[in-house]
Every structure is written in structure tokens, then in C-alpha cells.
Amino acid sequence: MRFLDKLKSAKSWYNKGTKLLIQGNYKEALNCFNNAVEVDPEYDFAWNSKGLIHEKFEEYQKALESFNKALEIDPKFVMVWINRGITLGKLEKYDEAIKSFNKALELYPNQVLALSNKGIALGKLGKYDEALNYFNKAIELDSEYKPALEAKESLLKKMNK
């Protein structure tokens, strides 16, 4: 297969997978993303999407493998660093999760999702004041960002007990 045909084919699989993902048809979407990376192993967006589906199925190790592959291809892919951090958090590997969020914030300092999730990980480690600082930064950037508002409220209740 010629290079351009290969790219078109991979993109076609990716686009089909994305539509299926939006429709909630995760297994078929995963098949499409698998086909996309089979055609083009350097397709970082498809690796990221595979990771998201594996995470949805609570296959956290497979999710991490997919996110790591995407980051090998593009180490500046901010959303993959965040997705990786969220998955590490689900595995209760909070220190590692924080490192992923730090990398995302190094690349994009005002990334509200990274700030909020770093706050959550810090809270899980009992670093409440530091966690509050990250929730506050996220809220300062987006005053209506519900995950940060809810996490901050939950942490404040926990601290008052």
C-alpha cells in the first residue's frame, strides 16, 4: 500500500471508530482503532482512543500501554498525559499520576483538567492544602468547571471532619 493510501485508510478507520465511540459502541470502535494502528502504527490519536476505551472497560494496564505508545509517538500530546494520569489514579498510583499531570501542565500550564486532576491525586495522598491550591487555580481559570468545584467542596468537607 502506498504511503498516502495507507494514511487515508488509517484515518478512515479512526474516523469510523470515533463515530462509533460517540454512539457508545465501544467494542466496534476499539476494533476500528485497532485497524487504524495496524495500518499506521504511528497514529497517536488512535492509540489515545484505544486507551480511553480500555479505561472504560477497566482494562487499566492495556489503557496505560496505549497511552504510553501515543506518548512515544508524540511526547507533547497534552491530553494523553492527562488520560494517562487519570488511569494511574484509578490504579491508586497517585505519585505517578501527579507526574503525568505535571508533564501536561509543563506543556500547557493553564490546562484546567490537568490542574483539577492533580488536585484530586494530591488529595488522595492527604496533601489537602496543595490539592486546594490546584482546585483554586482550575476554578480561577474556569469559574464554572464542575469537577474542580465539586472536588474542592468534597475536600473542604473532608478537612472539616
N, C-alpha and C positions, 0 to 999 in steps of 0.2 A: 504494500500500500504506500502510495506517495505521501510525503510529509504533510502537505496541505489537506489531502483527503483524510489522513489519519486524525489531524486536528479537528476537522469538521465532524468526523464520526464520534470522537470523544466528546466534543461539545454537544452534539446531538443527544448522546446518552445522558450527559449531565443535565441538559435542559429537560429531557423527559423525566429524569429522576427528581428534579426539582418540582415539577408539576405534580408528580405522584406524592412527594413529601408534603406539599401544601395540602393535598387532598387527604392526607393521613394514611396513605397506602405505603407504609414504611418498608415492608418486605420487598415489594416490587421496586420501590425507589432504591433500596440498597442494591438490588440486582443491577439496576441501571448505573449506579455509581461504581459498582464493581467492574462493569463493562467499560466504563469511561477510563478507569485507571489501568485496565488491561490493555486498552488501545493506546493510552498515553500515560505511562507510569509517573510522569512529572506533573500531572494535573492536580495542583494543590487544592483547588476548590472542591474537587470530587473527593479527595482524601478527607477534607474537613467535613463534608456532608456525610461521608461514611462514618466518621467519628460521632457525629451528632445522632445518627440512627443507632449505632451501637450503644451509646449512652442511654438513649430512650429505652432500649431493651435491657438496660442494666448490665451490659457486657462491657464493664469499665476498662478492663485490660485491652480489649480489642479497640475500644474508643481511643485509649491513650496511644496505641500503636498507630492508628490512623492519624491522630493529631501530630504525633512525632514525625511521621512521614511527611505530612504537609509542611511542617516546620523545617525539615531537611531541605525541602524544595524552596521554600521562601521563609527565612527566619524573621522577616519583618511583617508577617501576616498577623496583625494585632488580634483579630477575632479568634484565631486558632490558639494563641496564648491564653486568651480568656476561657475558651471552651476547655482547654487542657486543665486550667486551674480549677474550673468548676468540677470537672471529673475527678481530679485529685482530691478535692474537698469531699466529694461523695465517698471516696475511699478512706476518708479521715486522715489524709496525708496533708495536713494543713500547712506545714512548713514548706513543702514542695509546691503546694497551691499558691502560697504567697510569692514564691519565686517566679511562678508563671505570671501572676498579676503584676509583679514588679517589672517584668520584661515588657508586658503590654503597656504599662504606664511609662516606661522608658521611651517607648516608641511613640506613644500618644498620651501625654500627661493628663489630659482632661477627659479621659475615657470613663464615663460615668459607670458603666457596667463593671469595669475593672476596679474602680475605686470602691464601689459597693460590695463586690465580692471579696475584695481584700479585707474590707471591714468585717465581713461575715467570718472569714477564716481567722482573723485576729481575735474576734470574739470567742470562737471555739477554743482558742488557745488561752483564754482567760485574760487577754490583753485588752480590757474593756475601754480604757481611755484612748488608746491608739485606734481601736475599732471605731469609736465615736468620731474621732478626727476624720477618718475616711468616709464615714456616712455623711458627716457635715460637708466635706468637700464635694461629694456627689450631689448633695441637696443644694449646695451653693450654685453648682453648675446647672442643675435642673431641679427647680423647686417642687416639681410635681412628679418626680421619679419615685413611684410607689415602692419598688423593692428596697430602696435606701430608707425611705420614710418608715416603712414597716419594720425593717431590721433595726433601725435606730430606736423606735418605740419599744420593740421587744427587748432590746439590750438594756434600755433605761429601766424597764420593769424588773428585769433580772438583777440589775445593780442595786435597786432599792429594796430587794428582799433581804 
